[in-house]
Amino acid sequence: MESTLLFVVEDAFQLSGIGCTLVPGPSMDFGIDVRPGDALRLELPNGNQMDTQVAGLVSIRRTNARTLERCH
């Protein structure tokens, strides 16, 4: 499998009904299209590698105070 560094995992947690979630997730700045079903290689802190696949993508956009004011 060809390896391309998409992002460094800063945190991982379980979301009910979704499963294991890695953050921050791949950046759209790299121009790499990541889709459900794509192969994914995780490089673990101990140096081991684990091959898996993308089950889905969740995107959460940061908001600023001005955006929050428009929501109320």
PyMOL Python script that loads the backbone (N, CA, C, O; Angstrom):
from pymol import cmd

cmd.read_pdbstr("""\
ATOM      1  N   MET A   1       0.848  -1.173   0.000  1.00  0.00           N
ATOM      2  CA  MET A   1       0.000   0.000   0.000  1.00  0.00           C
ATOM      3  C   MET A   1       0.894   1.237   0.000  1.00  0.00           C
ATOM      4  O   MET A   1       1.831   1.330   0.793  1.00  0.00           O
ATOM      5  N   GLU A   2       0.604   2.183  -0.889  1.00  0.00           N
ATOM      6  CA  GLU A   2       1.344   3.440  -0.911  1.00  0.00           C
ATOM      7  C   GLU A   2       0.945   4.264   0.305  1.00  0.00           C
ATOM      8  O   GLU A   2      -0.242   4.374   0.615  1.00  0.00           O
ATOM      9  N   SER A   3       1.917   4.843   0.995  1.00  0.00           N
ATOM     10  CA  SER A   3       1.630   5.617   2.209  1.00  0.00           C
ATOM     11  C   SER A   3       1.801   7.105   1.955  1.00  0.00           C
ATOM     12  O   SER A   3       2.822   7.542   1.424  1.00  0.00           O
ATOM     13  N   THR A   4       0.789   7.881   2.341  1.00  0.00           N
ATOM     14  CA  THR A   4       0.830   9.336   2.297  1.00  0.00           C
ATOM     15  C   THR A   4       0.377   9.825   3.652  1.00  0.00           C
ATOM     16  O   THR A   4      -0.689   9.437   4.129  1.00  0.00           O
ATOM     17  N   LEU A   5       1.185  10.687   4.290  1.00  0.00           N
ATOM     18  CA  LEU A   5       0.806  11.212   5.593  1.00  0.00           C
ATOM     19  C   LEU A   5      -0.346  12.199   5.416  1.00  0.00           C
ATOM     20  O   LEU A   5      -0.190  13.237   4.772  1.00  0.00           O
ATOM     21  N   LEU A   6      -1.491  11.873   5.986  1.00  0.00           N
ATOM     22  CA  LEU A   6      -2.666  12.746   5.910  1.00  0.00           C
ATOM     23  C   LEU A   6      -2.762  13.667   7.113  1.00  0.00           C
ATOM     24  O   LEU A   6      -3.100  14.844   6.983  1.00  0.00           O
ATOM     25  N   PHE A   7      -2.458  13.115   8.306  1.00  0.00           N
ATOM     26  CA  PHE A   7      -2.507  13.918   9.526  1.00  0.00           C
ATOM     27  C   PHE A   7      -1.923  13.118  10.671  1.00  0.00           C
ATOM     28  O   PHE A   7      -1.824  11.893  10.607  1.00  0.00           O
ATOM     29  N   VAL A   8      -1.538  13.827  11.719  1.00  0.00           N
ATOM     30  CA  VAL A   8      -1.072  13.198  12.946  1.00  0.00           C
ATOM     31  C   VAL A   8      -2.255  13.183  13.910  1.00  0.00           C
ATOM     32  O   VAL A   8      -2.854  14.224  14.180  1.00  0.00           O
ATOM     33  N   VAL A   9      -2.586  12.017  14.422  1.00  0.00           N
ATOM     34  CA  VAL A   9      -3.715  11.874  15.336  1.00  0.00           C
ATOM     35  C   VAL A   9      -3.383  12.541  16.658  1.00  0.00           C
ATOM     36  O   VAL A   9      -2.400  12.194  17.313  1.00  0.00           O
ATOM     37  N   GLU A  10      -4.211  13.501  17.044  1.00  0.00           N
ATOM     38  CA  GLU A  10      -4.037  14.179  18.324  1.00  0.00           C
ATOM     39  C   GLU A  10      -4.903  13.564  19.408  1.00  0.00           C
ATOM     40  O   GLU A  10      -4.590  13.670  20.593  1.00  0.00           O
ATOM     41  N   ASP A  11      -5.991  12.922  19.005  1.00  0.00           N
ATOM     42  CA  ASP A  11      -6.894  12.294  19.970  1.00  0.00           C
ATOM     43  C   ASP A  11      -7.737  11.262  19.247  1.00  0.00           C
ATOM     44  O   ASP A  11      -7.965  11.369  18.042  1.00  0.00           O
ATOM     45  N   ALA A  12      -8.194  10.279  19.972  1.00  0.00           N
ATOM     46  CA  ALA A  12      -9.097   9.249  19.445  1.00  0.00           C
ATOM     47  C   ALA A  12     -10.126   8.945  20.514  1.00  0.00           C
ATOM     48  O   ALA A  12      -9.801   8.839  21.697  1.00  0.00           O
ATOM     49  N   PHE A  13     -11.372   8.806  20.085  1.00  0.00           N
ATOM     50  CA  PHE A  13     -12.437   8.513  21.036  1.00  0.00           C
ATOM     51  C   PHE A  13     -13.575   7.800  20.332  1.00  0.00           C
ATOM     52  O   PHE A  13     -13.637   7.786  19.103  1.00  0.00           O
ATOM     53  N   GLN A  14     -14.475   7.209  21.104  1.00  0.00           N
ATOM     54  CA  GLN A  14     -15.629   6.498  20.572  1.00  0.00           C
ATOM     55  C   GLN A  14     -16.848   7.411  20.562  1.00  0.00           C
ATOM     56  O   GLN A  14     -17.137   8.081  21.554  1.00  0.00           O
ATOM     57  N   LEU A  15     -17.559   7.436  19.444  1.00  0.00           N
ATOM     58  CA  LEU A  15     -18.834   8.142  19.354  1.00  0.00           C
ATOM     59  C   LEU A  15     -19.927   7.092  19.205  1.00  0.00           C
ATOM     60  O   LEU A  15     -19.852   6.230  18.330  1.00  0.00           O
ATOM     61  N   SER A  16     -20.928   7.164  20.051  1.00  0.00           N
ATOM     62  CA  SER A  16     -22.022   6.213  20.019  1.00  0.00           C
ATOM     63  C   SER A  16     -22.658   6.181  18.628  1.00  0.00           C
ATOM     64  O   SER A  16     -23.025   7.223  18.084  1.00  0.00           O
ATOM     65  N   GLY A  17     -22.783   5.006  18.068  1.00  0.00           N
ATOM     66  CA  GLY A  17     -23.388   4.833  16.757  1.00  0.00           C
ATOM     67  C   GLY A  17     -22.451   5.108  15.593  1.00  0.00           C
ATOM     68  O   GLY A  17     -22.814   4.870  14.441  1.00  0.00           O
ATOM     69  N   ILE A  18     -21.244   5.607  15.875  1.00  0.00           N
ATOM     70  CA  ILE A  18     -20.289   5.913  14.813  1.00  0.00           C
ATOM     71  C   ILE A  18     -19.047   5.041  14.942  1.00  0.00           C
ATOM     72  O   ILE A  18     -18.595   4.457  13.957  1.00  0.00           O
ATOM     73  N   GLY A  19     -18.493   4.948  16.148  1.00  0.00           N
ATOM     74  CA  GLY A  19     -17.303   4.134  16.359  1.00  0.00           C
ATOM     75  C   GLY A  19     -16.096   4.987  16.681  1.00  0.00           C
ATOM     76  O   GLY A  19     -16.226   6.107  17.175  1.00  0.00           O
ATOM     77  N   CYS A  20     -14.915   4.450  16.397  1.00  0.00           N
ATOM     78  CA  CYS A  20     -13.665   5.131  16.708  1.00  0.00           C
ATOM     79  C   CYS A  20     -13.494   6.353  15.812  1.00  0.00           C
ATOM     80  O   CYS A  20     -13.597   6.265  14.589  1.00  0.00           O
ATOM     81  N   THR A  21     -13.235   7.481  16.440  1.00  0.00           N
ATOM     82  CA  THR A  21     -13.083   8.744  15.721  1.00  0.00           C
ATOM     83  C   THR A  21     -11.689   9.298  15.976  1.00  0.00           C
ATOM     84  O   THR A  21     -11.261   9.436  17.122  1.00  0.00           O
ATOM     85  N   LEU A  22     -10.990   9.612  14.896  1.00  0.00           N
ATOM     86  CA  LEU A  22      -9.639  10.161  14.980  1.00  0.00           C
ATOM     87  C   LEU A  22      -9.698  11.648  14.680  1.00  0.00           C
ATOM     88  O   LEU A  22     -10.342  12.065  13.717  1.00  0.00           O
ATOM     89  N   VAL A  23      -9.030  12.449  15.500  1.00  0.00           N
ATOM     90  CA  VAL A  23      -9.013  13.891  15.265  1.00  0.00           C
ATOM     91  C   VAL A  23      -7.578  14.406  15.236  1.00  0.00           C
ATOM     92  O   VAL A  23      -6.738  13.901  15.980  1.00  0.00           O
ATOM     93  N   PRO A  24      -7.278  15.384  14.411  1.00  0.00           N
ATOM     94  CA  PRO A  24      -8.194  16.301  13.757  1.00  0.00           C
ATOM     95  C   PRO A  24      -8.789  15.792  12.457  1.00  0.00           C
ATOM     96  O   PRO A  24      -9.723  16.411  11.947  1.00  0.00           O
ATOM     97  N   GLY A  25      -8.307  14.714  11.903  1.00  0.00           N
ATOM     98  CA  GLY A  25      -8.799  14.228  10.613  1.00  0.00           C
ATOM     99  C   GLY A  25      -8.010  14.849   9.478  1.00  0.00           C
ATOM    100  O   GLY A  25      -7.272  15.813   9.682  1.00  0.00           O
ATOM    101  N   PRO A  26      -8.164  14.297   8.278  1.00  0.00           N
ATOM    102  CA  PRO A  26      -7.395  14.800   7.139  1.00  0.00           C
ATOM    103  C   PRO A  26      -7.807  16.219   6.750  1.00  0.00           C
ATOM    104  O   PRO A  26      -8.990  16.559   6.764  1.00  0.00           O
ATOM    105  N   SER A  27      -6.830  17.029   6.408  1.00  0.00           N
ATOM    106  CA  SER A  27      -7.081  18.409   5.994  1.00  0.00           C
ATOM    107  C   SER A  27      -7.397  18.458   4.511  1.00  0.00           C
ATOM    108  O   SER A  27      -6.774  17.751   3.719  1.00  0.00           O
ATOM    109  N   MET A  28      -8.344  19.273   4.134  1.00  0.00           N
ATOM    110  CA  MET A  28      -8.669  19.452   2.718  1.00  0.00           C
ATOM    111  C   MET A  28      -7.574  20.245   2.010  1.00  0.00           C
ATOM    112  O   MET A  28      -7.562  20.311   0.781  1.00  0.00           O
ATOM    113  N   ASP A  29      -6.659  20.845   2.762  1.00  0.00           N
ATOM    114  CA  ASP A  29      -5.576  21.642   2.193  1.00  0.00           C
ATOM    115  C   ASP A  29      -4.603  20.805   1.357  1.00  0.00           C
ATOM    116  O   ASP A  29      -3.916  21.348   0.492  1.00  0.00           O
ATOM    117  N   PHE A  30      -4.534  19.489   1.603  1.00  0.00           N
ATOM    118  CA  PHE A  30      -3.600  18.633   0.886  1.00  0.00           C
ATOM    119  C   PHE A  30      -4.097  18.258  -0.505  1.00  0.00           C
ATOM    120  O   PHE A  30      -3.317  17.782  -1.330  1.00  0.00           O
ATOM    121  N   GLY A  31      -5.377  18.466  -0.774  1.00  0.00           N
ATOM    122  CA  GLY A  31      -5.934  18.116  -2.072  1.00  0.00           C
ATOM    123  C   GLY A  31      -6.085  16.620  -2.274  1.00  0.00           C
ATOM    124  O   GLY A  31      -6.179  16.151  -3.408  1.00  0.00           O
ATOM    125  N   ILE A  32      -6.110  15.865  -1.178  1.00  0.00           N
ATOM    126  CA  ILE A  32      -6.284  14.417  -1.254  1.00  0.00           C
ATOM    127  C   ILE A  32      -7.729  14.100  -0.898  1.00  0.00           C
ATOM    128  O   ILE A  32      -8.201  14.463   0.179  1.00  0.00           O
ATOM    129  N   ASP A  33      -8.428  13.425  -1.798  1.00  0.00           N
ATOM    130  CA  ASP A  33      -9.834  13.098  -1.603  1.00  0.00           C
ATOM    131  C   ASP A  33      -9.938  11.802  -0.804  1.00  0.00           C
ATOM    132  O   ASP A  33      -9.569  10.738  -1.301  1.00  0.00           O
ATOM    133  N   VAL A  34     -10.429  11.881   0.413  1.00  0.00           N
ATOM    134  CA  VAL A  34     -10.588  10.708   1.277  1.00  0.00           C
ATOM    135  C   VAL A  34     -12.078  10.369   1.332  1.00  0.00           C
ATOM    136  O   VAL A  34     -12.910  11.227   1.627  1.00  0.00           O
ATOM    137  N   ARG A  35     -12.402   9.105   1.046  1.00  0.00           N
ATOM    138  CA  ARG A  35     -13.804   8.669   0.994  1.00  0.00           C
ATOM    139  C   ARG A  35     -13.994   7.388   1.809  1.00  0.00           C
ATOM    140  O   ARG A  35     -13.045   6.633   2.021  1.00  0.00           O
ATOM    141  N   PRO A  36     -15.222   7.151   2.261  1.00  0.00           N
ATOM    142  CA  PRO A  36     -15.507   5.883   2.944  1.00  0.00           C
ATOM    143  C   PRO A  36     -15.096   4.706   2.059  1.00  0.00           C
ATOM    144  O   PRO A  36     -15.352   4.690   0.855  1.00  0.00           O
ATOM    145  N   GLY A  37     -14.458   3.730   2.686  1.00  0.00           N
ATOM    146  CA  GLY A  37     -13.982   2.550   1.974  1.00  0.00           C
ATOM    147  C   GLY A  37     -12.516   2.635   1.566  1.00  0.00           C
ATOM    148  O   GLY A  37     -11.914   1.614   1.233  1.00  0.00           O
ATOM    149  N   ASP A  38     -11.926   3.838   1.584  1.00  0.00           N
ATOM    150  CA  ASP A  38     -10.520   3.988   1.229  1.00  0.00           C
ATOM    151  C   ASP A  38      -9.634   3.266   2.244  1.00  0.00           C
ATOM    152  O   ASP A  38      -9.933   3.229   3.437  1.00  0.00           O
ATOM    153  N   ALA A  39      -8.546   2.697   1.746  1.00  0.00           N
ATOM    154  CA  ALA A  39      -7.563   2.051   2.618  1.00  0.00           C
ATOM    155  C   ALA A  39      -6.866   3.106   3.463  1.00  0.00           C
ATOM    156  O   ALA A  39      -6.632   4.229   3.015  1.00  0.00           O
ATOM    157  N   LEU A  40      -6.540   2.727   4.688  1.00  0.00           N
ATOM    158  CA  LEU A  40      -5.892   3.641   5.622  1.00  0.00           C
ATOM    159  C   LEU A  40      -4.857   2.859   6.423  1.00  0.00           C
ATOM    160  O   LEU A  40      -5.153   1.789   6.953  1.00  0.00           O
ATOM    161  N   ARG A  41      -3.657   3.391   6.507  1.00  0.00           N
ATOM    162  CA  ARG A  41      -2.612   2.775   7.328  1.00  0.00           C
ATOM    163  C   ARG A  41      -2.340   3.688   8.506  1.00  0.00           C
ATOM    164  O   ARG A  41      -1.994   4.857   8.336  1.00  0.00           O
ATOM    165  N   LEU A  42      -2.497   3.147   9.694  1.00  0.00           N
ATOM    166  CA  LEU A  42      -2.216   3.880  10.924  1.00  0.00           C
ATOM    167  C   LEU A  42      -0.826   3.496  11.406  1.00  0.00           C
ATOM    168  O   LEU A  42      -0.494   2.314  11.494  1.00  0.00           O
ATOM    169  N   GLU A  43      -0.027   4.490  11.714  1.00  0.00           N
ATOM    170  CA  GLU A  43       1.271   4.243  12.332  1.00  0.00           C
ATOM    171  C   GLU A  43       1.125   4.550  13.806  1.00  0.00           C
ATOM    172  O   GLU A  43       0.888   5.695  14.194  1.00  0.00           O
ATOM    173  N   LEU A  44       1.266   3.523  14.624  1.00  0.00           N
ATOM    174  CA  LEU A  44       1.023   3.631  16.052  1.00  0.00           C
ATOM    175  C   LEU A  44       2.246   4.172  16.786  1.00  0.00           C
ATOM    176  O   LEU A  44       3.364   4.082  16.280  1.00  0.00           O
ATOM    177  N   PRO A  45       2.038   4.735  17.977  1.00  0.00           N
ATOM    178  CA  PRO A  45       3.165   5.296  18.738  1.00  0.00           C
ATOM    179  C   PRO A  45       4.302   4.302  18.978  1.00  0.00           C
ATOM    180  O   PRO A  45       5.459   4.707  19.090  1.00  0.00           O
ATOM    181  N   ASN A  46       3.985   3.006  19.058  1.00  0.00           N
ATOM    182  CA  ASN A  46       5.035   2.011  19.298  1.00  0.00           C
ATOM    183  C   ASN A  46       5.771   1.599  18.018  1.00  0.00           C
ATOM    184  O   ASN A  46       6.641   0.728  18.048  1.00  0.00           O
ATOM    185  N   GLY A  47       5.411   2.241  16.883  1.00  0.00           N
ATOM    186  CA  GLY A  47       6.081   1.951  15.621  1.00  0.00           C
ATOM    187  C   GLY A  47       5.365   0.924  14.763  1.00  0.00           C
ATOM    188  O   GLY A  47       5.652   0.813  13.571  1.00  0.00           O
ATOM    189  N   ASN A  48       4.441   0.173  15.342  1.00  0.00           N
ATOM    190  CA  ASN A  48       3.673  -0.794  14.567  1.00  0.00           C
ATOM    191  C   ASN A  48       2.754  -0.076  13.589  1.00  0.00           C
ATOM    192  O   ASN A  48       2.412   1.091  13.779  1.00  0.00           O
ATOM    193  N   GLN A  49       2.361  -0.791  12.541  1.00  0.00           N
ATOM    194  CA  GLN A  49       1.412  -0.255  11.574  1.00  0.00           C
ATOM    195  C   GLN A  49       0.168  -1.126  11.560  1.00  0.00           C
ATOM    196  O   GLN A  49       0.240  -2.340  11.749  1.00  0.00           O
ATOM    197  N   MET A  50      -0.978  -0.487  11.333  1.00  0.00           N
ATOM    198  CA  MET A  50      -2.239  -1.217  11.271  1.00  0.00           C
ATOM    199  C   MET A  50      -2.982  -0.761  10.015  1.00  0.00           C
ATOM    200  O   MET A  50      -3.243   0.429   9.839  1.00  0.00           O
ATOM    201  N   ASP A  51      -3.319  -1.712   9.143  1.00  0.00           N
ATOM    202  CA  ASP A  51      -4.088  -1.400   7.944  1.00  0.00           C
ATOM    203  C   ASP A  51      -5.571  -1.547   8.252  1.00  0.00           C
ATOM    204  O   ASP A  51      -6.002  -2.533   8.850  1.00  0.00           O
ATOM    205  N   THR A  52      -6.337  -0.555   7.837  1.00  0.00           N
ATOM    206  CA  THR A  52      -7.780  -0.551   8.065  1.00  0.00           C
ATOM    207  C   THR A  52      -8.413   0.213   6.909  1.00  0.00           C
ATOM    208  O   THR A  52      -7.765   0.437   5.887  1.00  0.00           O
ATOM    209  N   GLN A  53      -9.651   0.607   7.057  1.00  0.00           N
ATOM    210  CA  GLN A  53     -10.292   1.409   6.016  1.00  0.00           C
ATOM    211  C   GLN A  53     -11.163   2.484   6.643  1.00  0.00           C
ATOM    212  O   GLN A  53     -11.604   2.365   7.786  1.00  0.00           O
ATOM    213  N   VAL A  54     -11.398   3.528   5.877  1.00  0.00           N
ATOM    214  CA  VAL A  54     -12.241   4.631   6.334  1.00  0.00           C
ATOM    215  C   VAL A  54     -13.697   4.159   6.314  1.00  0.00           C
ATOM    216  O   VAL A  54     -14.209   3.748   5.273  1.00  0.00           O
ATOM    217  N   ALA A  55     -14.357   4.222   7.474  1.00  0.00           N
ATOM    218  CA  ALA A  55     -15.768   3.839   7.549  1.00  0.00           C
ATOM    219  C   ALA A  55     -16.664   5.025   7.208  1.00  0.00           C
ATOM    220  O   ALA A  55     -17.735   4.852   6.626  1.00  0.00           O
ATOM    221  N   GLY A  56     -16.230   6.220   7.568  1.00  0.00           N
ATOM    222  CA  GLY A  56     -17.008   7.423   7.293  1.00  0.00           C
ATOM    223  C   GLY A  56     -16.229   8.637   7.742  1.00  0.00           C
ATOM    224  O   GLY A  56     -15.191   8.517   8.393  1.00  0.00           O
ATOM    225  N   LEU A  57     -16.728   9.792   7.398  1.00  0.00           N
ATOM    226  CA  LEU A  57     -16.073  11.045   7.745  1.00  0.00           C
ATOM    227  C   LEU A  57     -17.067  11.949   8.449  1.00  0.00           C
ATOM    228  O   LEU A  57     -18.218  12.070   8.029  1.00  0.00           O
ATOM    229  N   VAL A  58     -16.619  12.574   9.510  1.00  0.00           N
ATOM    230  CA  VAL A  58     -17.428  13.535  10.246  1.00  0.00           C
ATOM    231  C   VAL A  58     -16.677  14.857  10.217  1.00  0.00           C
ATOM    232  O   VAL A  58     -15.493  14.905  10.552  1.00  0.00           O
ATOM    233  N   SER A  59     -17.344  15.917   9.824  1.00  0.00           N
ATOM    234  CA  SER A  59     -16.705  17.223   9.752  1.00  0.00           C
ATOM    235  C   SER A  59     -17.405  18.177  10.702  1.00  0.00           C
ATOM    236  O   SER A  59     -18.618  18.371  10.630  1.00  0.00           O
ATOM    237  N   ILE A  60     -16.627  18.765  11.589  1.00  0.00           N
ATOM    238  CA  ILE A  60     -17.159  19.756  12.518  1.00  0.00           C
ATOM    239  C   ILE A  60     -16.411  21.049  12.249  1.00  0.00           C
ATOM    240  O   ILE A  60     -15.183  21.097  12.318  1.00  0.00           O
ATOM    241  N   ARG A  61     -17.147  22.074  11.949  1.00  0.00           N
ATOM    242  CA  ARG A  61     -16.548  23.357  11.612  1.00  0.00           C
ATOM    243  C   ARG A  61     -16.477  24.222  12.852  1.00  0.00           C
ATOM    244  O   ARG A  61     -17.449  24.329  13.599  1.00  0.00           O
ATOM    245  N   ARG A  62     -15.340  24.831  13.068  1.00  0.00           N
ATOM    246  CA  ARG A  62     -15.195  25.757  14.183  1.00  0.00           C
ATOM    247  C   ARG A  62     -15.974  27.024  13.868  1.00  0.00           C
ATOM    248  O   ARG A  62     -16.017  27.477  12.724  1.00  0.00           O
ATOM    249  N   THR A  63     -16.587  27.585  14.901  1.00  0.00           N
ATOM    250  CA  THR A  63     -17.335  28.822  14.704  1.00  0.00           C
ATOM    251  C   THR A  63     -16.685  29.933  15.505  1.00  0.00           C
ATOM    252  O   THR A  63     -15.925  29.678  16.439  1.00  0.00           O
ATOM    253  N   ASN A  64     -16.982  31.138  15.141  1.00  0.00           N
ATOM    254  CA  ASN A  64     -16.494  32.270  15.915  1.00  0.00           C
ATOM    255  C   ASN A  64     -17.692  32.968  16.557  1.00  0.00           C
ATOM    256  O   ASN A  64     -18.834  32.596  16.287  1.00  0.00           O
ATOM    257  N   ALA A  65     -17.460  33.946  17.380  1.00  0.00           N
ATOM    258  CA  ALA A  65     -18.528  34.624  18.109  1.00  0.00           C
ATOM    259  C   ALA A  65     -19.542  35.251  17.163  1.00  0.00           C
ATOM    260  O   ALA A  65     -20.740  35.245  17.447  1.00  0.00           O
ATOM    261  N   ARG A  66     -19.082  35.786  16.057  1.00  0.00           N
ATOM    262  CA  ARG A  66     -19.988  36.424  15.103  1.00  0.00           C
ATOM    263  C   ARG A  66     -20.974  35.406  14.516  1.00  0.00           C
ATOM    264  O   ARG A  66     -22.163  35.695  14.379  1.00  0.00           O
ATOM    265  N   THR A  67     -20.478  34.225  14.174  1.00  0.00           N
ATOM    266  CA  THR A  67     -21.347  33.166  13.658  1.00  0.00           C
ATOM    267  C   THR A  67     -22.368  32.756  14.705  1.00  0.00           C
ATOM    268  O   THR A  67     -23.538  32.551  14.385  1.00  0.00           O
ATOM    269  N   LEU A  68     -21.934  32.635  15.958  1.00  0.00           N
ATOM    270  CA  LEU A  68     -22.861  32.236  17.017  1.00  0.00           C
ATOM    271  C   LEU A  68     -23.952  33.282  17.223  1.00  0.00           C
ATOM    272  O   LEU A  68     -25.089  32.927  17.532  1.00  0.00           O
ATOM    273  N   GLU A  69     -23.630  34.562  17.057  1.00  0.00           N
ATOM    274  CA  GLU A  69     -24.633  35.614  17.209  1.00  0.00           C
ATOM    275  C   GLU A  69     -25.739  35.462  16.165  1.00  0.00           C
ATOM    276  O   GLU A  69     -26.904  35.722  16.468  1.00  0.00           O
ATOM    277  N   ARG A  70     -25.401  35.049  14.951  1.00  0.00           N
ATOM    278  CA  ARG A  70     -26.405  34.873  13.904  1.00  0.00           C
ATOM    279  C   ARG A  70     -27.306  33.678  14.173  1.00  0.00           C
ATOM    280  O   ARG A  70     -28.411  33.606  13.635  1.00  0.00           O
ATOM    281  N   CYS A  71     -26.855  32.741  14.996  1.00  0.00           N
ATOM    282  CA  CYS A  71     -27.636  31.539  15.287  1.00  0.00           C
ATOM    283  C   CYS A  71     -28.736  31.801  16.302  1.00  0.00           C
ATOM    284  O   CYS A  71     -29.668  31.003  16.402  1.00  0.00           O
ATOM    285  N   HIS A  72     -28.664  32.878  17.049  1.00  0.00           N
ATOM    286  CA  HIS A  72     -29.631  33.130  18.112  1.00  0.00           C
ATOM    287  C   HIS A  72     -30.648  34.152  17.717  1.00  0.00           C
ATOM    288  O   HIS A  72     -31.535  34.477  18.506  1.00  0.00           O
TER     289      HIS A  72
END
""", "prot")
cmd.dss("prot")
cmd.show_as("cartoon", "prot")
cmd.util.cbc("prot")
cmd.orient("prot")
